[in-house]
Amino acid sequence: MNLKKRIKIFLNLILIVVILCSNFHSINYVYASDFNFYNHNTKSNVKYSGKQVSYFYNNKKVDLSYPGIILSGTAFADYKELFVDELGLSASLNDKQLQISDGKTEILFTIGSRYVKINGKSQKISTAPVKLEFHNGDIKYYVPTRLIAETFGFNYYWDSNN
C-alpha cells in the first residue's frame, strides 16, 4: 500500500474517533452556572443564573440530568427523576394534571396552579408546579420538593450554604 493511501486511511480513522468522542461527550450534559429554558406557565424564555439545588437521599447525592432550581424562593426539581426514579413513588401525568402517590397518600397537582389536593383536600401552595422546556427540546415538570418530601414522610433539610 502506498504512503498516500495509508495517510488517507489514518486521517479518516482519526476523524471517526473525534466524531465518536464528541457525540459521547454530549450525552451527559452538565449545566454550567447559567442555562436557558422556556417556562410554559409564564410563556417566557428564562436565562437561569440562580443556585442549582442538589438533593441527597440516604447520604448519597442524587444525580439529576436536569438541575434542581429555585423559583420564587422555593426549591424545585423534575418530579419523575427525583421522586419516581430515585425515591420510588408512582406518578401519572395527563394534560395538566400530575398525580404522585405512594399507595397511601396522594398529591394531585395542576400544572400552573397554586392549589394542590392532598388526599382529596385542597390547599394553597406558595409556588405552582411548572412545565419547563430546555434548549434541547426536553420537557420536564418541576414540582416544589419540600411539599412532596414532607407529605410522603421524607426528612427535608435545607442547607443554604450548599
C-alpha positions in Angstrom: 0.0 0.0 0.0 1.4 3.4 -0.9 2.1 6.2 1.5 -0.7 8.5 0.3 -3.3 5.7 0.8 -2.0 5.0 4.4 -2.1 8.7 5.3 -5.7 8.9 4.0 -6.8 5.9 6.0 -5.1 7.2 9.1 -6.7 10.6 8.8 -10.2 9.0 8.3 -9.7 6.9 11.4 -8.7 10.0 13.4 -11.8 11.8 12.1 -14.1 8.9 13.1 -12.6 8.8 16.6 -13.1 12.6 17.0 -16.7 12.4 15.9 -17.5 9.4 18.2 -15.8 11.1 21.2 -17.7 14.4 20.6 -21.1 12.5 20.5 -20.5 10.6 23.6 -19.4 13.7 25.4 -22.7 15.4 24.7 -24.8 12.5 26.1 -24.1 13.6 29.7 -24.8 17.3 29.5 -23.6 19.1 32.6 -25.2 22.5 33.2 -22.9 25.5 33.8 -23.9 28.2 36.2 -26.3 29.7 33.6 -28.7 27.8 31.4 -31.9 28.6 29.4 -35.4 27.2 29.4 -38.8 28.1 28.3 -41.4 28.4 31.1 -44.7 27.3 29.8 -46.6 28.8 32.8 -45.3 32.3 32.1 -44.8 31.7 28.4 -41.4 33.2 28.6 -37.8 32.3 27.9 -35.7 32.3 31.1 -31.9 32.5 31.5 -31.5 30.9 34.9 -28.5 32.1 36.8 -29.7 31.2 40.3 -28.5 28.5 42.6 -28.7 24.9 41.4 -30.2 22.7 44.1 -28.6 19.4 44.9 -30.6 16.6 46.6 -29.3 13.8 48.8 -31.0 10.5 49.7 -29.5 8.1 52.3 -26.5 10.4 52.4 -25.8 10.0 48.7 -26.1 12.8 46.2 -28.9 12.2 43.7 -27.5 12.7 40.2 -30.1 14.5 38.2 -29.9 15.1 34.4 -31.6 18.4 34.9 -30.6 20.6 37.9 -32.8 21.5 40.8 -33.6 25.2 40.8 -35.1 27.9 42.9 -38.2 29.6 41.7 -39.8 32.4 43.8 -37.9 31.2 46.8 -39.0 27.6 46.5 -36.7 24.6 45.6 -38.0 22.7 42.5 -36.9 19.5 40.7 -38.2 17.3 38.0 -40.8 15.1 39.6 -40.0 12.0 37.6 -36.3 11.9 38.1 -36.3 12.7 41.8 -39.5 11.3 43.2 -40.3 8.4 40.8 -36.9 7.2 39.6 -34.9 7.8 42.8 -37.5 7.6 45.7 -39.8 5.0 44.2 -43.1 7.0 44.3 -45.6 6.4 41.5 -46.9 9.1 39.3 -49.2 9.7 36.4 -49.3 12.8 34.1 -52.0 13.7 31.7 -52.6 17.1 30.2 -52.1 19.4 33.1 -52.7 17.0 36.0 -49.9 15.4 37.8 -50.7 12.8 40.5 -47.9 11.4 42.8 -48.7 8.6 45.2 -47.1 6.0 47.5 -50.2 3.9 47.6 -51.5 5.5 50.9 -51.1 9.2 50.2 -51.8 11.1 47.0 -50.9 14.6 45.8 -52.7 16.0 42.8 -51.1 19.0 41.1 -52.5 21.1 38.3 -49.5 22.5 36.4 -49.5 26.2 36.7 -51.9 26.3 39.7 -51.1 27.2 43.3 -53.8 24.8 44.5 -53.0 21.2 45.2 -55.1 18.3 46.6 -53.5 16.1 49.2 -55.7 13.1 49.8 -58.6 15.0 48.2 -58.2 18.0 50.5 -57.4 21.3 48.6 -54.7 23.6 49.9 -52.9 26.6 48.5 -49.1 26.4 48.0 -46.6 29.2 47.6 -45.5 28.4 44.1 -47.2 26.5 41.3 -45.6 23.4 39.6 -44.2 24.4 36.2 -43.7 22.9 32.8 -40.2 23.7 31.5 -38.7 23.1 28.1 -35.0 23.0 27.9 -32.8 24.1 24.9 -32.6 20.5 23.6 -36.4 20.2 23.4 -36.8 18.1 26.6 -39.9 19.0 28.6 -39.8 18.5 32.3 -42.3 19.1 35.0 -40.8 20.8 38.0 -42.5 20.5 41.4 -41.9 22.0 44.9 -39.7 19.4 46.5 -40.2 20.2 50.2 -44.0 19.8 49.9 -43.7 16.4 48.3 -40.9 15.1 50.5 -42.7 16.1 53.7 -46.1 14.8 52.5 -44.6 11.4 52.0 -42.6 11.4 55.2 -39.1 12.0 53.9 -36.9 14.2 56.1 -36.2 17.5 54.3 -33.3 19.6 55.4 -32.3 22.8 53.7 -28.6 23.8 53.7 -28.5 27.3 52.1 -24.7 27.2 52.1 -24.6 24.2 49.8 
